[in-house]
Amino acid sequence: MTYSGLYSTDIIRFLQRHHYTQVHPAAALIDMDGTLYDSMKSHTAAWHRMVTELGIEADRDEFYLYEGRTGASTINLIFNRAYGRDASPEEIEELYHRKTVYFAELPPVKPMPGAREMLDFMAAVGMKRVLVTGSGQNTLLNRLDSDYPGAFLPGMRVTSRDVKLGKPHPEPYIRAMQIAGVSPSQSIVVENAPLGVEAGDRAGAFTVGITTGPIPRKTLEDAGAAIVFDSMAAFANALPALTYDLIMTKIDR
Ligand code: MG
């Protein structure tokens, strides 16, 4: 008899699209900003302040769409729009530094509700956990060990310093799979941003989209999310059943 669980329809659609017979989740590759931390409001405020101080017009919410890019990539995007050229390495360094200073001046961001429960469940079932972030900002990277003790072991982190091509390129997630020693069909990606979802799906992972900001669920679905949850807490609650359904749902080829 064919197994059919609550999430089987979404899972089968993903399996068909990627030509897999099954997902066996052995590793979770987890984004940081807007996923582990409720930090996107502060990031967008810091970007907006830095860019408008340059005399470049920008919409605050547009920075939600660039989430996942490296700092250099976002600066180049803005420079090309305003000046028709890339920023120099010196400009990138100075402007990204200024953005991180503005970020650090804002009230400390809080861990995302539900994230700890998600990480605890993954640990309990033996799923490896790898951090995958486009960020290189120590403000948050240095807090991981105290906010999520033991969740991301040394070496189990991919940051902007470890990749040439940031999200939406699949490189960060492919790197994370190599670190964890898993194949794409053994991976689940947890992401809140359209570019991050695109990177996870292009890397071949079962990519879970979480809406934790103003980006609507449809945008995450269009970016390639296999399934979308409305909050980290909702995802954490659903994760045991979703994991069971992933293991049990197969298609014949
Ligand atoms: Mg994010």
Residues whose N, C-alpha, C, O or C-beta is under 5 A from the ligand:
A	BS01	MG	D31 M32 D33 G34 T35 N192 A193
